[in-house]
Amino acid sequence: MNKKSLVVLFTVTLALAGCSQQTDGSPTTATEAPSLPATEQTRATTSTISPPGNPLADADACDMLDDAGKKELGLSGAGEPGKVGRERTCKWRLRGPQDTYIFSVDIADKDGIKDIPASANKVEVPKIGNRETVQTALGGGAGTCSVSMAVTDKSRVSTTVGAGTDKAKACELAYRMAQLIEPSIP
């Protein structure tokens, strides 16, 4: 047998061996779509690369506020995940008779509370848990207030509430929301 015949024989043997394997299941025709097992619908999430050893690396902002906390604040639903700058966020809207309140949880895993700019009018407020906590005007308008809790020197979790033009109400709600999510912060 010559070299060319051996190559052909070897190729045919491999092809036949590949066709002789059994696979469990039911055959379908080309016109049938395969049926897939039912899966639970999941919420889209955002991801980011966090510094190594960061306790917030796998944290999901939408999971930090539990159902009891949502109920206390008058919120419902899973929240709307997003990203603002380098922060992973989750927002809820509460439509009131005169104003719509916007609540958010924000995870900053590359910036600590010491990195908040002075222009944000940072004010120290009582610690939540054992966490250094500050209140700021981060997030915008006249009725907006944020409460940020230190996680590490280079990470923080904040709650922000926009309450129309009522800054005092926004700060009260942001502080309460921070108290509600603090136990879920690593």
Rosetta blueprint (number, residue, H / E / L):
1 M L
2 N L
3 K H
4 K H
5 S H
6 L H
7 V H
8 V H
9 L H
10 F H
11 T H
12 V H
13 T H
14 L H
15 A H
16 L H
17 A H
18 G H
19 C H
20 S L
21 Q L
22 Q L
23 T L
24 D L
25 G L
26 S L
27 P L
28 T L
29 T L
30 A L
31 T L
32 E L
33 A L
34 P L
35 S L
36 L L
37 P L
38 A L
39 T L
40 E L
41 Q L
42 T L
43 R L
44 A L
45 T L
46 T L
47 S L
48 T L
49 I L
50 S L
51 P L
52 P L
53 G L
54 N L
55 P L
56 L L
57 A L
58 D L
59 A L
60 D L
61 A H
62 C H
63 D H
64 M L
65 L L
66 D L
67 D H
68 A H
69 G H
70 K H
71 K H
72 E H
73 L H
74 G L
75 L L
76 S L
77 G L
78 A L
79 G L
80 E E
81 P E
82 G E
83 K E
84 V E
85 G L
86 R L
87 E E
88 R E
89 T E
90 C E
91 K E
92 W E
93 R E
94 L E
95 R E
96 G L
97 P L
98 Q L
99 D L
100 T E
101 Y E
102 I E
103 F E
104 S E
105 V E
106 D E
107 I E
108 A E
109 D L
110 K L
111 D L
112 G L
113 I H
114 K H
115 D H
116 I L
117 P L
118 A H
119 S H
120 A H
121 N L
122 K L
123 V E
124 E E
125 V L
126 P L
127 K L
128 I E
129 G L
130 N L
131 R E
132 E L
133 T E
134 V E
135 Q E
136 T E
137 A L
138 L L
139 G L
140 G L
141 G L
142 A L
143 G L
144 T E
145 C E
146 S E
147 V E
148 S E
149 M E
150 A E
151 V E
152 T E
153 D L
154 K L
155 S E
156 R E
157 V E
158 S E
159 T E
160 T E
161 V E
162 G E
163 A E
164 G L
165 T L
166 D L
167 K H
168 A H
169 K H
170 A H
171 C H
172 E H
173 L H
174 A H
175 Y H
176 R H
177 M H
178 A H
179 Q H
180 L H
181 I H
182 E H
183 P H
184 S H
185 I L
186 P L
